[in-house]
Amino acid sequence: MATEMINAKKIEDIAKQVTDSLPAGLKDFAADMEDKTKVVLQRKLSQLDVVTREEFDVQTQVLIKTRAKLVELEAQIASLEAKLNAQ
């Protein structure tokens, strides 16, 4: 699930960066804004259809192996076609 993949600390850091960029006179508002930003980010990130980096890397390796097998099978088919055409 996306919420498991997203590090809560990163969300907190992003929200803090947003509030830190506000003028000093708005710090009370900033604290409320930080909380609301966290909630919105968590909600939106949980709606994303994402995978973990580990899952992505595993699927990348599967794809590499699949492509290699496809090339091998294409060569075998070409060889068999050549033999059939030679007959």
N, C-alpha and C positions, 0 to 999 in steps of 0.2 A: 504494500500500500504506500502511497506517496507520503503520508504523514510519517511513516516509519523511516522512510528514506531521508527526509529532510531533517537536518539537525536543528533541534529547537534553539540551540545556542546561536546558530547562524541567523535564524529569524529574529531573535532578540537583538543581535548585533545590527542587523539591517534597520530594525525599528529604532534603535538607539541612534544610529547615524542620521536618520531622518529627523529625530527630535533635536539632536545636537546642532543641526544646521539652522534651527529657528533662532530668531533674535532673543536676547536675554529676557526681555519683558514678557515673553510668552512661555516661560518655563512651566508654570502651572498648567497652562493649556498643553504644553509639550508632553507632560507626563500622561495626561489623558489621551493625547494623540498617539503616544507610544503604545499604550495599551490597545487602543483601537486598531493601530497599524498591525500589531501582532495578530489580533483576531482576524483581520481581513486577510493578511498574508497566509495564515494557517488555513483558513477556509478555502482560499483560492488555490493554494498549493495542494490541498487534499483533493481537489477536483481534477488535477492534472493526471493524465494517464502516463506515468513515468515508471521507469525501472531503476534499480540500484546500479551503481557502476559495475559491481561484480556480475550482476545478471547480464548487463550489456557486454562485458568482456567475454563471458561464457558464450553468448550468442554470436559474437564476432568470431570466436574460434570455430564454432560449429559452421558458420557461413564459409570460412576459409577452407575447412575440410570438405564441405559440400561442393564448393567451386572446383577444388582439386579433383574430386571424384567425377564431377561433370566433365571436366576436360579429359580425364582418363576414359570415360565411357564414350565420349565423342570420338576419340581416337580409335577405340575398338570398333565402333560402328563404321567409321570410315574405312578401316582395314577390312571388315567383313563385306562392305559394299564393293570395295576394290576386288576382292576375291570372287564375288558373285559376278561382277562385270567381266572378269577375266575368263570366266567359264563360258 
